[in-house]
């Protein structure tokens, strides 16, 4: 069997989607892959070691300078793998392959040009119909590895007795324009509490600055039915997400981390769109977005401030709309009032 080296840096969501793809190697009826090694950023290494099917995780020290890449390449050369898959195709992954003295057997097919065309002209390139997972899966096919069905790579973190009636709320995102408004989160929180469900609120490092002193912080202060998860490691966060019945979130890393544990999500997409390839994966998950705005998408990653000034793409997704969508999700089976 061929041992496989997979290179993927990027963000948390990217890592989780790679995890889904790599489970296909261990669910194959006839396994053709031997040891599976993943190279990723140091901040994600502990979480990646929990992924099903990954035998070895080798972290890139951050900030990922040339000397860090050289040290990483030296470590990888001591015990080389048969197949090298560049699942990122950025300068850093190219440099690492060069330092290894090997050309990757296959590289991720990027869709940057198609995204830019969509942003500038509104023209939807056929390539944008493919989810990132589809492009990652194609890498395994291209090197001739036998694959099976993809499964949530962190499903083993879920409680053995099933997910309790806990509603997860993850109001953060890497960029401010991708966040559903705080006032809407407060309204949704109040609906949940009125229905008698417990709430688990996820506050990450990027949320600390705006969360303190916000209406959401005031609405949750001293409420025994609300548990706030903050200051936890990614692995601990994954376990808390796995113990939620559903997670409501923005287009963020926690969307993909929750699904990697098998927890369905209700996700809000504003400045980003389905064509970018990061939609929810689970059949039970749902996505809410406005289709009546011709300004979407407005940037490749949702980083740019809203040029309209009103963030209509998210503001116009009303809390009542979100609540009704949540009630209709299979995970709740009409339990919510």
Phi, psi and omega in degrees: 000146179277130170280148190234130174251123180245128180252120176209116175261242174073204186259178183300316180299319178301314181300315181297321180291325173298321178301317176303312183298318183290338175295337180295337179284331182264351176262359179294140179299322177237103186285125178251359178255134175272232180299137178247120180247134177243130173256125181211180180293149182301325183294340182257357190299314182298319178294315182299329179293343177275346184294135178297133173092348179268122185271329185215131176242126179242116185274148170267119178301142182258146019274014176078044178286172181302321180293327178292320177296320180297316179296320178297315179299320179298320178295317181293329181290339181289337181214073190290153177260160184286316183246136178243122180243118175270096184268020179230313178059055173237175183303319183296318180290327176293318179296320179298315178299320179296319179291334175286343183075026182224147174266131179303144178291334179202147178236149178301138175275116183275156178237027184301315181298319180294322178296315181297322178295320178297319181293320187274326187241345185080002181279123181269107177292139179305333180297336183283357177282350182266133174288155176304323178302320179298319180290325176291318178300323182297332179298320180293321178294322184294332179263007173078023179276138177284132184233158176242208182279140176285139178228157178303121187291345179243023183300333182291349178279348182290149179300141182295330183266015179094162183281127179289172181282067178243129179259120178272136175238122181237088188279001185267170174197161182298324182240140183305318183295352180264003184264127170302140186302145180303319181299327177289321178298320179298316180297319179292319177303315181295323176298316180298314180296321179294335179272357175086014178266154174278148182245135172242113184260126182257118180240108181269178181304325181285343182268344187304317186296314182273338182291315181299126179083000181278166176299328180292319177296318179294324182290337182258347183298125176074008180270114187294335181280358181246123175252128180255125178260115179210151180071019182262157174289163179299323179294319177294320177298318179300318179296322179291322176295321181296336182265015174259149176288320179208153175238128174264131189205171172268183172287093190210174178297326181291336172304308185284330177291318178300313180294329178296338176270353182095004179273123179290156182234156165246112189246144176256124176247122179248271181290340177261163186225169180303323185297345179283349170090021182235030180288161178302151185259325186289142180299329183278349182285160180224153180231133176246132179204162178262126181261000185260017181242120182278001178272355177267136352281156181248351174200166184291331186228005180081015185280324186291142175299151180298121182286342175282330181089000182238358180047045185301329184299333178251322179301323184279359169273096188289150177304324179295321176298315180296318181295318180294322177295321179295315180300327184277353182290140181305330184297335184260338176049048176064025178284335184277133182284000000 
